[in-house]
Amino acid sequence: MLAETISNGTPYWCFGSHGGFERSYEAMAANIRKIHLKLPGDKPWPPECSPSQRTCDNYLVYAKHLYNDEHYQIIAIVSPNAHDQIDSILPSIIKLVEETFSEVSQEELDQLKTYQA
């Protein structure tokens, strides 16, 4: 589901607005992004909401590989209070992505568990 949403824009009930962390140059440079996420039990978005209007206080944080546009890594689900928490945990997320994913070789990428969109 996530791969289809990121790659093709396929909507699912749980995924909302996509975005980056524009206030953090380091996060943008590391291709770290977020998607608003409805969790089971959350009130659904109204059916008339466009994807860009689907916002909430939960994030699914992911990174896009710097050299291979088809590889993404799920980093974290930040909930509750994602908007309040993210500034304090973003430096750790950036460090994790830079050390373990963003520039790993194709050989290392091939060893990771992957899902196709």
MIVEX-855121 format. One record per residue: residue in three letters; x, z, y of N, C-alpha, C in turn. Coordinates in nm, 3 decimals, padded with zeros to 5 digits. Last residue first. Layout:
// residues N
+------+---------+---------+---------+---------+---------+---------+---------+---------+---------+
: type :     n.u :     n.w :     n.v :    ca.u :    ca.w :    ca.v :     c.u :     c.w :     c.v :
+------+---------+---------+---------+---------+---------+---------+---------+---------+---------+
:  ALA :       X :       Z :       Y :       X :       Z :       Y :       X :       Z :       Y :
...
+------+---------+---------+---------+---------+---------+---------+---------+---------+---------+
This chain:
// residues 117
+------+---------+---------+---------+---------+---------+---------+---------+---------+---------+
: type :     n.u :     n.w :     n.v :    ca.u :    ca.w :    ca.v :     c.u :     c.w :     c.v :
+------+---------+---------+---------+---------+---------+---------+---------+---------+---------+
:  ALA :  00.579 : -00.589 : -00.181 :  00.454 : -00.607 : -00.104 :  00.379 : -00.726 : -00.158 :
:  GLN :  00.729 : -00.389 : -00.435 :  00.710 : -00.519 : -00.371 :  00.577 : -00.523 : -00.296 :
:  TYR :  00.948 : -00.116 : -00.439 :  00.811 : -00.164 : -00.457 :  00.797 : -00.293 : -00.378 :
:  THR :  01.232 :  00.036 : -00.604 :  01.167 : -00.043 : -00.499 :  01.026 : -00.083 : -00.540 :
:  LYS :  01.495 :  00.258 : -00.640 :  01.362 :  00.222 : -00.688 :  01.291 :  00.151 : -00.574 :
:  LEU :  01.827 :  00.125 : -00.602 :  01.717 :  00.210 : -00.559 :  01.585 :  00.164 : -00.621 :
:  GLN :  02.013 : -00.063 : -00.666 :  02.000 :  00.050 : -00.757 :  01.884 :  00.143 : -00.721 :
:  ASP :  02.019 : -00.240 : -00.455 :  01.965 : -00.288 : -00.582 :  01.944 : -00.175 : -00.683 :
:  LEU :  02.158 : -00.093 : -00.264 :  02.014 : -00.116 : -00.247 :  01.949 : -00.156 : -00.379 :
:  GLU :  02.417 : -00.119 : -00.368 :  02.353 :  00.013 : -00.365 :  02.201 :  00.001 : -00.348 :
:  GLU :  02.450 : -00.396 : -00.326 :  02.463 : -00.339 : -00.461 :  02.396 : -00.202 : -00.469 :
:  GLN :  02.433 : -00.412 : -00.052 :  02.327 : -00.473 : -00.133 :  02.331 : -00.418 : -00.275 :
:  SER :  02.534 : -00.093 :  00.094 :  02.556 : -00.230 :  00.047 :  02.436 : -00.282 : -00.032 :
:  VAL :  02.393 :  00.089 :  00.369 :  02.443 :  00.081 :  00.232 :  02.448 : -00.065 :  00.188 :
:  GLU :  02.307 :  00.148 :  00.625 :  02.414 :  00.049 :  00.609 :  02.469 :  00.041 :  00.467 :
:  SER :  02.090 :  00.329 :  00.600 :  02.085 :  00.218 :  00.696 :  02.192 :  00.111 :  00.677 :
:  PHE :  02.130 :  00.543 :  00.399 :  02.047 :  00.425 :  00.381 :  02.080 :  00.308 :  00.473 :
:  THR :  02.278 :  00.778 :  00.438 :  02.234 :  00.745 :  00.302 :  02.161 :  00.612 :  00.287 :
:  GLU :  02.357 :  00.825 :  00.702 :  02.450 :  00.858 :  00.594 :  02.409 :  00.803 :  00.458 :
:  GLU :  02.140 :  00.744 :  00.859 :  02.272 :  00.684 :  00.882 :  02.367 :  00.709 :  00.765 :
:  VAL :  01.938 :  00.913 :  00.756 :  01.927 :  00.767 :  00.744 :  02.064 :  00.702 :  00.761 :
:  LEU :  02.040 :  01.170 :  00.828 :  02.011 :  01.135 :  00.689 :  02.008 :  00.984 :  00.669 :
:  LYS :  02.049 :  01.148 :  01.110 :  02.172 :  01.171 :  01.033 :  02.152 :  01.131 :  00.887 :
:  ILE :  01.775 :  01.119 :  01.165 :  01.871 :  01.014 :  01.204 :  01.998 :  01.027 :  01.121 :
:  ILE :  01.680 :  01.366 :  01.074 :  01.633 :  01.242 :  01.012 :  01.731 :  01.129 :  01.041 :
:  SER :  01.804 :  01.539 :  01.253 :  01.835 :  01.548 :  01.110 :  01.793 :  01.423 :  01.035 :
:  PRO :  01.682 :  01.456 :  01.499 :  01.827 :  01.445 :  01.478 :  01.868 :  01.453 :  01.331 :
:  LEU :  01.401 :  01.516 :  01.445 :  01.450 :  01.378 :  01.451 :  01.602 :  01.368 :  01.438 :
:  ILE :  01.315 :  01.775 :  01.464 :  01.366 :  01.730 :  01.334 :  01.425 :  01.589 :  01.337 :
:  SER :  01.234 :  01.814 :  01.729 :  01.331 :  01.907 :  01.671 :  01.389 :  01.858 :  01.538 :
:  ASP :  01.051 :  01.608 :  01.774 :  01.173 :  01.615 :  01.855 :  01.278 :  01.707 :  01.794 :
:  ILE :  00.838 :  01.661 :  01.590 :  00.930 :  01.550 :  01.568 :  01.058 :  01.561 :  01.650 :
:  GLN :  00.649 :  01.867 :  01.636 :  00.765 :  01.890 :  01.550 :  00.874 :  01.785 :  01.560 :
:  ASP :  00.442 :  01.770 :  01.796 :  00.518 :  01.887 :  01.840 :  00.648 :  01.904 :  01.762 :
:  HIS :  00.347 :  01.557 :  01.645 :  00.391 :  01.533 :  01.783 :  00.476 :  01.649 :  01.835 :
:  ALA :  00.270 :  01.680 :  01.403 :  00.383 :  01.587 :  01.407 :  00.436 :  01.567 :  01.548 :
:  ASN :  00.095 :  01.886 :  01.306 :  00.158 :  01.892 :  01.439 :  00.281 :  01.802 :  01.451 :
:  PRO :  00.154 :  01.954 :  00.955 :  00.073 :  01.916 :  01.070 :  00.158 :  01.915 :  01.197 :
:  SER :  00.372 :  01.682 :  00.900 :  00.236 :  01.730 :  00.915 :  00.235 :  01.880 :  00.891 :
:  VAL :  00.549 :  01.410 :  00.818 :  00.553 :  01.521 :  00.913 :  00.409 :  01.561 :  00.943 :
:  ILE :  00.705 :  01.290 :  00.548 :  00.571 :  01.304 :  00.604 :  00.578 :  01.428 :  00.692 :
:  ALA :  01.003 :  01.088 :  00.544 :  00.932 :  01.215 :  00.552 :  00.786 :  01.194 :  00.587 :
:  ILE :  01.114 :  00.836 :  00.458 :  01.198 :  00.951 :  00.490 :  01.120 :  01.082 :  00.481 :
:  ILE :  01.124 :  00.546 :  00.274 :  01.036 :  00.652 :  00.323 :  01.121 :  00.777 :  00.340 :
:  GLN :  01.296 :  00.260 :  00.365 :  01.305 :  00.387 :  00.293 :  01.207 :  00.485 :  00.356 :
:  TYR :  01.300 : -00.091 :  00.303 :  01.257 :  00.023 :  00.383 :  01.276 :  00.148 :  00.298 :
:  HIS :  01.408 : -00.421 :  00.299 :  01.424 : -00.287 :  00.242 :  01.389 : -00.180 :  00.345 :
:  GLU :  01.407 : -00.665 :  00.417 :  01.305 : -00.640 :  00.317 :  01.314 : -00.501 :  00.254 :
:  ASP :  01.621 : -00.700 :  00.587 :  01.489 : -00.676 :  00.645 :  01.380 : -00.645 :  00.544 :
:  ASN :  01.920 : -00.580 :  00.575 :  01.829 : -00.642 :  00.479 :  01.686 : -00.607 :  00.521 :
:  TYR :  02.057 : -00.444 :  00.769 :  02.101 : -00.580 :  00.736 :  02.008 : -00.653 :  00.640 :
:  LEU :  01.939 : -00.192 :  00.811 :  01.993 : -00.266 :  00.925 :  02.023 : -00.412 :  00.894 :
:  HIS :  01.622 : -00.104 :  00.672 :  01.765 : -00.127 :  00.654 :  01.818 : -00.217 :  00.766 :
:  LYS :  01.402 :  00.111 :  00.833 :  01.425 : -00.027 :  00.790 :  01.575 : -00.047 :  00.781 :
:  ALA :  01.247 :  00.419 :  00.749 :  01.357 :  00.345 :  00.811 :  01.363 :  00.205 :  00.751 :
:  TYR :  00.971 :  00.638 :  00.833 :  01.044 :  00.548 :  00.745 :  01.154 :  00.478 :  00.822 :
:  VAL :  00.729 :  00.888 :  00.827 :  00.850 :  00.839 :  00.892 :  00.928 :  00.756 :  00.790 :
:  LEU :  00.405 :  00.938 :  00.889 :  00.491 :  00.898 :  00.779 :  00.611 :  00.832 :  00.846 :
:  TYR :  00.257 :  01.204 :  01.073 :  00.340 :  01.083 :  01.069 :  00.396 :  01.062 :  00.930 :
:  ASN : -00.030 :  01.338 :  01.224 :  00.052 :  01.329 :  01.103 :  00.130 :  01.198 :  01.110 :
:  ASP : -00.225 :  01.340 :  01.420 : -00.109 :  01.427 :  01.435 : -00.031 :  01.442 :  01.305 :
:  CYS : -00.323 :  01.003 :  01.504 : -00.353 :  01.138 :  01.459 : -00.226 :  01.221 :  01.473 :
:  THR : -00.474 :  00.686 :  01.574 : -00.368 :  00.785 :  01.593 : -00.418 :  00.921 :  01.545 :
:  ARG : -00.567 :  00.385 :  01.595 : -00.571 :  00.484 :  01.488 : -00.452 :  00.579 :  01.502 :
:  GLN : -00.536 :  00.184 :  01.769 : -00.613 :  00.299 :  01.816 : -00.618 :  00.411 :  01.712 :
:  SER : -00.411 : -00.015 :  01.629 : -00.334 :  00.050 :  01.736 : -00.407 :  00.172 :  01.792 :
:  PRO : -00.618 : -00.104 :  01.454 : -00.501 : -00.031 :  01.403 : -00.423 :  00.043 :  01.512 :
:  SER : -00.933 : -00.023 :  01.615 : -00.828 : -00.118 :  01.579 : -00.709 : -00.039 :  01.526 :
:  CYS : -01.235 :  00.125 :  01.513 : -01.100 :  00.144 :  01.568 : -01.006 :  00.033 :  01.521 :
:  GLU : -01.477 :  00.107 :  01.384 : -01.452 :  00.012 :  01.492 : -01.312 :  00.025 :  01.554 :
:  PRO : -01.486 :  00.319 :  01.203 : -01.464 :  00.183 :  01.153 : -01.432 :  00.082 :  01.263 :
:  PRO : -01.296 :  00.607 :  01.298 : -01.419 :  00.528 :  01.309 : -01.393 :  00.383 :  01.269 :
:  TRP : -01.092 :  00.759 :  01.047 : -01.102 :  00.689 :  01.174 : -01.236 :  00.617 :  01.179 :
:  PRO : -01.203 :  01.059 :  00.872 : -01.160 :  00.919 :  00.881 : -01.169 :  00.864 :  01.023 :
:  LYS : -01.063 :  01.381 :  00.869 : -01.177 :  01.300 :  00.914 : -01.131 :  01.155 :  00.929 :
:  ASP : -00.877 :  01.468 :  00.575 : -00.885 :  01.443 :  00.719 : -01.010 :  01.361 :  00.750 :
:  GLY : -00.881 :  01.457 :  00.299 : -00.952 :  01.566 :  00.364 : -00.961 :  01.553 :  00.515 :
:  PRO : -00.564 :  01.312 :  00.271 : -00.691 :  01.343 :  00.206 : -00.754 :  01.466 :  00.271 :
:  LEU : -00.444 :  01.206 :  00.597 : -00.424 :  01.271 :  00.468 : -00.560 :  01.297 :  00.403 :
:  LYS : -00.343 :  00.935 :  00.786 : -00.455 :  01.023 :  00.751 : -00.429 :  01.077 :  00.611 :
:  LEU : -00.072 :  00.874 :  00.992 : -00.115 :  00.887 :  00.853 : -00.232 :  00.984 :  00.841 :
:  HIS :  00.112 :  00.647 :  01.185 :  00.018 :  00.758 :  01.182 : -00.052 :  00.757 :  01.047 :
:  ILE :  00.444 :  00.574 :  01.119 :  00.307 :  00.525 :  01.110 :  00.218 :  00.648 :  01.104 :
:  LYS :  00.766 :  00.512 :  01.263 :  00.661 :  00.601 :  01.214 :  00.531 :  00.523 :  01.203 :
:  ARG :  01.120 :  00.444 :  01.217 :  00.987 :  00.418 :  01.271 :  00.887 :  00.518 :  01.212 :
:  ILE :  01.451 :  00.362 :  01.274 :  01.359 :  00.464 :  01.225 :  01.226 :  00.446 :  01.297 :
:  ASN :  01.680 :  00.208 :  01.329 :  01.558 :  00.144 :  01.276 :  01.462 :  00.245 :  01.214 :
:  ALA :  01.886 :  00.321 :  01.464 :  01.888 :  00.338 :  01.318 :  01.765 :  00.277 :  01.251 :
:  ALA :  01.812 :  00.275 :  01.725 :  01.931 :  00.205 :  01.674 :  01.939 :  00.214 :  01.522 :
:  MET :  01.600 :  00.457 :  01.746 :  01.573 :  00.313 :  01.756 :  01.690 :  00.233 :  01.697 :
:  ALA :  01.741 :  00.696 :  01.728 :  01.640 :  00.663 :  01.627 :  01.609 :  00.514 :  01.628 :
:  GLU :  01.902 :  00.677 :  01.958 :  01.964 :  00.687 :  01.826 :  01.865 :  00.651 :  01.715 :
:  TYR :  01.718 :  00.677 :  02.168 :  01.801 :  00.558 :  02.146 :  01.859 :  00.560 :  02.004 :
:  SER :  01.410 :  00.798 :  02.185 :  01.537 :  00.829 :  02.119 :  01.614 :  00.701 :  02.091 :
:  ARG :  01.172 :  00.714 :  02.278 :  01.245 :  00.809 :  02.363 :  01.380 :  00.848 :  02.304 :
:  GLU :  01.065 :  00.559 :  02.075 :  01.121 :  00.493 :  02.191 :  01.198 :  00.586 :  02.284 :
:  PHE :  01.043 :  00.543 :  01.779 :  01.067 :  00.663 :  01.858 :  01.140 :  00.619 :  01.984 :
:  GLY :  00.784 :  00.307 :  01.701 :  00.918 :  00.362 :  01.690 :  00.925 :  00.493 :  01.766 :
:  GLY :  00.481 :  00.256 :  01.511 :  00.563 :  00.261 :  01.631 :  00.701 :  00.313 :  01.600 :
:  HIS :  00.141 :  00.193 :  01.417 :  00.285 :  00.189 :  01.387 :  00.360 :  00.204 :  01.519 :
:  SER : -00.166 :  00.359 :  01.355 : -00.077 :  00.292 :  01.449 :  00.069 :  00.304 :  01.406 :
:  GLY : -00.241 :  00.422 :  01.018 : -00.285 :  00.394 :  01.153 : -00.180 :  00.319 :  01.232 :
:  PHE : -00.356 :  00.450 :  00.685 : -00.249 :  00.411 :  00.779 : -00.306 :  00.372 :  00.914 :
:  CYS : -00.571 :  00.500 :  00.517 : -00.484 :  00.612 :  00.553 : -00.379 :  00.577 :  00.658 :
:  TRP : -00.711 :  00.269 :  00.457 : -00.782 :  00.380 :  00.520 : -00.688 :  00.485 :  00.577 :
:  TYR : -00.519 : -00.016 :  00.548 : -00.567 :  00.079 :  00.448 : -00.624 :  00.198 :  00.521 :
:  PRO : -00.454 : -00.359 :  00.631 : -00.503 : -00.226 :  00.666 : -00.545 : -00.145 :  00.543 :
:  THR : -00.160 : -00.542 :  00.630 : -00.281 : -00.514 :  00.552 : -00.330 : -00.373 :  00.584 :
:  GLY :  00.070 : -00.632 :  00.748 : -00.035 : -00.580 :  00.835 : -00.165 : -00.550 :  00.763 :
:  ASN :  00.277 : -00.706 :  00.586 :  00.171 : -00.804 :  00.610 :  00.064 : -00.758 :  00.707 :
:  SER :  00.469 : -00.495 :  00.582 :  00.508 : -00.636 :  00.573 :  00.402 : -00.733 :  00.622 :
:  ILE :  00.323 : -00.254 :  00.612 :  00.439 : -00.283 :  00.696 :  00.469 : -00.432 :  00.698 :
:  THR :  00.121 : -00.287 :  00.417 :  00.086 : -00.259 :  00.556 :  00.202 : -00.295 :  00.648 :
:  GLU :  00.267 : -00.328 :  00.182 :  00.176 : -00.432 :  00.230 :  00.139 : -00.412 :  00.377 :
:  ALA :  00.401 : -00.084 :  00.164 :  00.478 : -00.208 :  00.176 :  00.390 : -00.320 :  00.229 :
:  LEU :  00.182 :  00.090 :  00.132 :  00.265 :  00.097 :  00.252 :  00.343 : -00.031 :  00.272 :
:  MET :  00.081 :  00.000 : -00.120 :  00.000 :  00.000 :  00.000 :  00.085 :  00.000 :  00.126 :
+------+---------+---------+---------+---------+---------+---------+---------+---------+---------+
